[in-house]
Amino acid sequence: MAFGMGNDIHDTLNAARQEKTSVELQLRGGQTFKGMVQTVNLEYATIGPLAGREYFDAQVRIADICAVCVQVRGKSCFKKSP
């Protein structure tokens, strides 16, 4: 998975879903969620199962995400929102 200058958080989440890559979402309030992207639409993303809470999923409002961390070619990389 690679980031492009034209990609926004929605694009990054869709790419992670298609490639079945685990993500860590950092929200504006400081909370983090780590897991697989299950679904993405224009307003929400569903992440699950959550790391450390395997019986739980989370529905996150995309507007509240300030960074998406994904594994990229052996290195961890952050995609920050504008």
N, C-alpha and C positions, 0 to 999 in steps of 0.2 A: 504494500500500500504506500502511496506517495501523496504528498500535499502539493497542490498547485496554487499559484497566486490568485486564481479566479475562484477557488473553492471557498464556500462558506461552511458554517457548522452543519447545516442541513446536508450539504454535499458530502462532507466528511462522515457523518453518521450513516448515510446511505451506502457509501463505499465500504465502511466497516461492516455493515449488515451483509452486503453482497459477498465480501471476502471472509465472513465469519471470524472477524478479528475482535478480540476483547478490547473494551474501551474503559477509560475512567473519566467520568464527567465531573467537572468542578463547577458548582453552582455559585451564583452571586452571593448567597448567604453563607458560603463557606463549607457547605455540606458536599460530600463526594459520593458518587455511586460507581461501582466497578462491576462489569458484567458484559454480556453479549447484547448487541443491538437486535431486538426482535422485530420491531416495526418503527417506521418513521412516516409522519405526515407533515404538513406545513406548520403545525403548531406543537405537536408532541412527539416524543420518542419513548418507546418502551424498552427498558433494559432488564435483562434477567437471564438466568438466575443471578442474583446479586452475590458477589464474592463474600463469603463468610455468613451469608444468609440464604442458602441455596433454595429454600422453599418460598422465597419472596422475589417479586419483580417490582420495578418502579416505573411509573409513568411520569416523565419529566417534561416540563414546558421548555421548548427550545429557546425561547426568549430569556429564560433564567440561566442558561448555560454560559459560563464565561470562558471555559477551556475544555477541550477534548484531548485526552492523552491516549495515544495508541502506540503499539509496537511497530516500528518501521525499520526494516532491514537490520534488525539486531539492536537498534537503539530506540529509546523512548523519546517521543517527540510531542510537543504541545501545539495545539491549534487554538489560538486565542481569538475571542470574538472582538469585533471593532468597538 
